Amino acid sequence: LGLILAEVFYNPAGTDDGKEWVRLYNGSGADVDLSGWSLGWGGDNYTYGKLQLVGTVPAGACFVVGGPTVDAATGNPTLDQATAFAPGIQNGGSKGDGIALFNVPASAIGSTTAPMDAVVYGSNNDSKLIGPDGTAASVLMSEEAFSGGSLVRVNATTWGTAETPNATGCVIIL
């Protein structure tokens, strides 16, 4: 494994402003410099919102980006990159939404840029959000994270929901 999405907290109870976060996991044997990496999210493509990542993820470690609000309702994350997702990460619904990890700067993400990793959630992928292979991604989470919960990677191809977010732990994903 390389750098992957490990957990996405996109639907805090109440307002989302300044409370959303994403946990990345570096499953490689080397540190990853994030200067060329970014996140993109949306429903029609991953350009609704884009965020340039900064910092380094040590080998075998996690990196949490988001916030900057930290409290019990958000899982009290230790933020490695404290920044608000603006606009906020979309909440799924009858039309699927997704978030993706890119090995390009945020300014280079376009509607056809293939991500390194992605999770599409909601009832469908009618917009054909693309996966790492450049084709329409499977809906990896047919259910959405309920208010206050998060999407959590179970293994390389499976996602689940967590009733409460776990931003303080770094779960090793096999």
Buried (B, 14 or more C-beta within 10 A) or exposed (E): EEBBBBBBBBBBEEEBEBBBBBBBBBBBEEEBEBEEBBBBBBBBBBBBBBBBBBEEBEEBBBBBBBBEBBEEBBBEBEBBBBBBBEEBBBBBEEBBBBBBBBBBBBEEBEEEBBBBBBBBBBBEBBBEBBBEEEEBBEBBBBBBBEEBBBBBBEEEEEBBBBEEBBBEEBBEBE
